[in-house]
Amino acid sequence: MKNKILILSLLLLIGCKSKPVHVKPVAIEYTKVPLSEVDQEQKKKAYNLGKRVLMICNTSKFIPFKETEATPSVIKNTTLEKHSKVCLKFRARYGSFIDIKLMEVYKDAIGNETLFRYKALFEHSNANKELRVTLNQENKVSSLKTMGWENLFKYK
């Protein structure tokens, strides 16, 4: 009798073995928006905040984002230490920051975010950098990212 209970218990444990769960990542789809159809206030806000971030490299005056300008995660991750590191690298490779030029705007169908692609202009001609400024539904910066410029838009 004890053997039967033991065997049934083992069979029950083996039968209850959990299966691995596979989670597929959600692909974010962006749709290109003609520059003429983008809200002027959004354009202005994205430009001013993006330029402010890169202008720190010239002025060394770090101005943290306010709660009305950025999401808590952006405020938390935008620190003087991180900016100093990036600015040292940029100034050594590309010279002084000049300006940013709006190249493309994309809308996220899921979260209603607007992604602004700027070409960052620096003193040296070898600079080929991109600044991405993403504004959420509340017109707050939800992400900032610098990377090498690529003509073909890829969400990274």
Salt bridges, closest charged atoms under 4 A:
GLU69 OE2 - ARG52 NH1 3.07
ASP99 OD1 - LYS51 NZ 3.74
GLU104 OE2 - LYS32 NZ 3.06
GLU104 OE1 - ARG117 NH1 2.43
GLU130 OE2 - ARG117 NE 2.82
GLU130 OE2 - ARG132 NE 2.48
GLU138 OE1 - LYS140 NZ 3.80
GLU150 OE1 - LYS154 NZ 3.51
GLU150 OE2 - LYS156 NZ 2.79
